[in-house]
Amino acid sequence: MRHDLGRLTGAFWDRPSTKPERPGDPWVERGPGGATVAVGSVLEIALPLKELGLTDGRPVAFFLAVYDDSGAEVERHPEHRLIEVVTPDELFEARAWRA
């Protein structure tokens, strides 16, 4: 996400190579796709799982990084670990809404 000309925008970025021997490969922007972002006192992000290449019931781990205008990372959240979740499957709502 970034603030461009008074408007909040978001985009997906891919790393063309995930080979361990090439950790410095550059990230390439591929556009917003179906992602949406909103900000007030809380930042909200909606990412279509298909665009992330994820299927139902699979684990996913991520972090949020903040970069300055020169491309240098200035913050990472959480700082020392990943956020780990499992993508929703067909039973997600049934498990979440038991009474």
C-alpha positions in Angstrom: 0.0 0.0 0.0 1.1 3.5 -0.5 -0.3 7.0 -0.6 -0.2 8.5 -4.1 -1.6 11.9 -4.9 -3.9 11.9 -1.9 -5.2 8.4 -2.6 -4.5 5.1 -0.8 -3.4 2.4 -3.3 -2.3 -1.1 -3.1 -0.5 -3.6 -5.3 0.8 -7.1 -5.3 4.6 -7.6 -5.5 6.2 -10.9 -6.6 9.7 -12.2 -6.3 10.4 -14.0 -9.7 12.8 -16.4 -8.1 12.3 -18.2 -4.8 15.6 -20.1 -5.0 17.5 -19.9 -1.7 20.8 -19.3 -3.6 19.3 -16.1 -5.0 18.0 -14.2 -1.9 18.6 -10.8 -3.4 16.3 -11.1 -6.4 14.3 -8.0 -6.8 10.5 -7.7 -6.2 8.4 -6.9 -9.2 5.1 -5.0 -8.9 2.2 -6.8 -10.7 -0.6 -4.3 -9.9 -3.6 -4.3 -7.5 -5.6 -7.2 -8.9 -8.7 -7.6 -6.8 -7.1 -6.3 -3.6 -8.7 -3.5 -1.7 -7.3 -1.2 1.1 -8.8 1.3 3.5 -7.3 3.3 6.3 -8.7 5.4 9.2 -7.4 4.6 12.6 -6.9 1.0 11.4 -5.4 -0.2 8.2 -7.7 -2.8 6.5 -6.5 -5.0 3.6 -8.6 -7.5 1.6 -6.5 -9.9 -0.5 -8.2 -12.5 -2.8 -6.7 -15.9 -1.9 -6.6 -17.0 -5.5 -4.3 -14.0 -6.4 -1.9 -15.2 -3.7 -1.9 -18.7 -5.1 -3.5 -20.2 -2.0 -6.0 -22.9 -1.7 -8.6 -23.7 1.1 -7.3 -24.9 4.4 -3.6 -24.2 3.7 -1.2 -22.5 6.1 0.2 -19.1 5.1 2.7 -16.9 6.9 3.4 -13.2 6.3 4.7 -9.9 7.8 4.0 -6.3 7.1 7.0 -4.1 6.1 7.1 -0.3 5.8 9.5 1.2 3.3 10.5 4.9 2.8 10.6 6.7 -0.6 14.1 5.3 -1.3 13.0 1.7 -0.8 14.7 1.1 2.5 12.7 -0.9 5.1 12.0 1.2 8.1 9.5 -1.0 10.1 8.4 -4.6 10.2 5.4 -6.0 12.0 5.6 -8.2 13.9 9.2 -7.4 14.3 10.8 -10.8 15.0 8.4 -13.4 13.7 5.7 -14.1 11.0 1.9 -13.9 11.3 0.7 -17.5 10.7 -2.8 -18.4 9.8 -4.7 -21.1 7.9 -6.8 -20.1 4.9 -10.6 -20.6 5.3 -12.0 -23.9 4.0 -15.6 -25.0 3.4 -16.1 -25.6 7.2 -14.7 -22.2 8.3 -18.0 -20.5 9.0 -19.5 -23.5 10.7 -16.5 -23.8 13.1 -16.4 -20.0 13.7 -20.2 -19.6 14.5 -21.0 -22.4 16.9 -23.4 -21.5 19.7 
